[in-house]
Amino acid sequence: MVQVVRNCVRYVSWKDRKAVCRGLRQIYHSPTAEQAEVQLAALEAAWGERDPSIGPIWRRHWAQVMPAV
C-alpha cells in the first residue's frame, strides 16, 4: 500500500500533495472494494486532468491493494 501511495504522490506537485493524499486515504480506508472503486473514480475525476498518472497506477495494482480492504 505504501509503495502505491508513494508512487502516485511522486507525480503530484508539492502544493497539491496533501489534498491528493486525503483522496488516496479515502480509497484505502473504504470498508468495501465497491466503495473504494467509487472513491477512486471521484479522485480520478478531481485530479485526472492535472495528474493523469494517479488512476492508472491504482488500477494497475488494484488486485494487490484491494485484498487489504
C-alpha positions, 0 to 999 in steps of 0.5 A: 500500500505504501509503495502505491501511495508513494508512487502516485504522490511522486507525480503530484506537485508539492502544493497539491500533495496533501489534498491528493493524499486525503483522496488516496486515504479515502480509497484505502480506508473504504470498508468495501472494494465497491466503495473504494472503486467509487472513491477512486473514480471521484479522485480520478475525476478531481485530479485526472486532468492535472495528474493523469498518472494517479488512476492508472497506477491504482488500477494497475495494482488494484488486485494487490491493494484491494485484498487489504480492504 
